[in-house]
Amino acid sequence: MPRALVLFAHPCPESFSAALHGCVVERLARSGWEVDDCDLNAEGFSPVLTEAERRGYHEVGANIAPVASYVERLRAADALVMVFPVWNFGYPAILKGFLDRVFLPGVSFRLEDGKVKPNLTHIRKLAAVTTYGGTRMRAMLVGDPPRKSVTRAVWHVCRPEKMKYLALYDMNRADDAARAGFLARVAREMEAF
């Protein structure tokens, strides 16, 4: 059975992000995925890259010790689905910290002659499910960093066969119908994932 690692980054269980997270987990499981549901806040993940971790960052093998269980989960995944809100045109700190601490040399990439080479090529499918407070235009005017980070940087270290970036923009003005429509879209995409 293929395994999907779902990274969820929102502290409030009553949030729309939590509803999206629940939908993703349920629809993936219904479609035959073994789901490793990683709720970063509920698990108490520390996003802080310590001085010792930074100093040992390039020591391949030894660098994983502080986050070994998360590295193991990432290495066991056939798919990676990130569910998060966009805050200040970026990831929530806990998700950014996960990428800083777990996407390490020897884990997500390897350096060859100073060039980054993908190292998570066992991840065949990659998706992000997210919401933005502002409009798509506002996000584009600042370069839409979260979209580019997922579709370029995370994509690069995985090189997946399938990639989805599902975003609800203008969440600040989204009504019940807009939220329900997006939830239905996410359900369809995850069932077909």
C-alpha positions in Angstrom: 0.0 0.0 0.0 1.5 3.4 -0.9 2.2 5.8 1.9 1.4 9.5 2.0 3.0 11.8 4.5 0.6 14.6 5.3 2.3 17.7 6.9 -0.3 19.9 8.6 0.6 23.3 10.0 -2.1 25.2 11.9 -2.5 25.4 15.6 -6.3 25.8 15.8 -8.6 22.7 15.4 -11.6 24.8 14.5 -9.9 26.5 11.5 -10.7 26.1 7.9 -7.2 24.7 7.5 -8.1 22.0 9.9 -11.2 21.2 7.8 -9.0 20.9 4.8 -6.5 18.7 6.7 -9.3 16.4 7.7 -10.6 16.2 4.1 -7.1 15.4 2.8 -6.5 12.6 5.3 -10.0 11.1 4.9 -10.0 11.2 1.1 -6.4 9.8 0.7 -7.3 6.9 3.1 -10.5 6.2 1.2 -8.5 6.0 -2.0 -6.1 3.3 -0.7 -3.3 5.4 0.7 -1.7 4.5 4.1 -1.7 8.0 5.6 1.1 9.2 8.0 -0.7 12.2 9.5 1.9 14.6 10.8 0.1 17.4 12.7 3.2 19.5 13.5 1.5 21.5 16.2 -0.2 18.6 17.9 3.1 16.7 17.8 4.9 19.6 19.5 7.5 19.8 16.6 10.1 22.5 17.4 10.8 24.6 14.3 14.0 26.1 15.7 17.2 25.1 14.0 19.7 25.2 16.9 23.2 26.4 16.9 24.5 22.8 17.2 22.2 21.7 14.3 23.4 24.5 12.1 27.1 23.7 12.8 26.5 20.0 12.0 24.2 20.7 9.1 26.6 19.3 6.4 27.7 16.3 8.4 25.7 13.8 6.4 24.4 11.0 8.6 25.1 12.7 11.9 23.0 15.7 10.9 19.7 13.7 11.2 20.0 12.7 14.9 17.9 15.6 16.3 15.0 14.8 13.8 15.6 11.1 13.0 12.0 10.1 13.5 10.8 12.7 11.0 13.5 11.8 8.5 12.4 8.2 8.8 8.8 9.2 8.1 9.8 11.3 5.1 12.0 8.5 3.7 9.0 6.0 4.0 6.7 8.2 2.0 5.6 7.7 -1.6 3.7 11.0 -1.6 4.0 14.3 0.3 1.0 16.5 1.0 1.5 19.9 2.7 -1.6 21.5 4.3 -1.1 25.0 5.6 -2.3 28.6 5.6 -0.2 31.3 4.0 0.7 33.9 6.6 2.6 37.0 5.7 3.2 35.6 2.2 5.0 32.6 3.7 4.7 29.3 5.4 3.7 29.2 9.1 6.9 29.1 11.1 6.4 25.5 12.2 6.3 24.3 8.6 9.3 26.5 7.6 11.2 25.0 10.6 10.3 21.5 9.5 11.9 22.2 6.1 14.9 23.8 7.7 15.5 21.0 10.2 14.4 17.9 8.2 15.1 18.7 4.5 18.8 18.2 5.2 21.9 17.3 3.1 21.8 13.6 2.6 18.0 13.5 3.2 16.2 15.8 0.7 19.2 16.6 -1.4 22.9 15.9 -1.9 25.6 18.3 -2.9 27.7 17.2 -5.9 30.4 19.7 -6.9 28.4 22.4 -5.1 25.2 21.6 -6.9 22.0 20.5 -5.3 20.9 17.1 -6.5 17.4 15.6 -5.7 17.4 12.9 -3.0 13.7 12.4 -2.3 12.9 10.9 -5.7 11.0 8.0 -4.1 8.2 10.7 -3.5 6.2 10.2 -6.7 3.4 12.7 -5.8 3.6 16.1 -4.3 0.7 18.4 -3.3 0.0 21.5 -1.3 -3.4 22.6 0.0 -3.4 26.1 1.2 -5.3 29.3 1.8 -4.3 33.0 1.3 -5.9 35.9 3.1 -5.3 38.1 0.1 -6.2 37.9 -3.6 -4.2 36.0 -6.2 -3.1 39.4 -7.6 -1.7 40.5 -4.2 0.2 37.2 -4.0 1.6 37.6 -7.5 2.7 41.2 -6.8 5.0 39.9 -4.0 6.1 36.9 -6.1 3.9 34.3 -4.4 6.8 32.8 -2.3 4.8 29.8 -0.9 3.7 28.6 -4.4 7.3 29.0 -5.8 8.8 27.2 -2.8 6.5 24.2 -3.2 6.5 24.1 -7.0 10.2 24.8 -7.5 12.3 24.1 -4.4 10.3 21.2 -2.8 9.5 19.9 -6.3 13.2 19.9 -7.2 14.3 17.6 -4.4 11.5 15.2 -5.1 11.0 15.3 -8.9 7.5 13.8 -8.6 5.5 12.3 -11.4 2.4 14.3 -10.2 2.3 17.8 -8.6 -0.8 19.7 -7.4 -0.9 23.2 -5.8 -4.4 23.8 -4.6 -5.0 27.3 -3.2 -8.0 29.3 -2.1 -7.1 33.0 -2.5 -8.9 35.9 -0.9 -9.9 33.9 2.2 -10.6 37.1 4.1 -13.7 37.6 1.9 -14.5 34.0 1.1 -18.1 33.1 2.0 -19.5 29.7 2.9 -20.1 28.8 -0.8 -16.5 29.6 -1.7 -15.1 27.6 1.2 -17.4 24.7 0.4 -16.4 24.8 -3.2 -12.8 24.7 -2.4 -13.3 21.8 0.1 -15.1 19.9 -2.6 -12.2 20.5 -5.1 -9.7 19.3 -2.5 -11.8 16.2 -1.9 -11.9 15.4 -5.7 -8.2 16.0 -6.1 -7.2 13.8 -3.2 -9.5 11.0 -4.3 -7.7 11.1 -7.7 -4.3 11.5 -6.2 
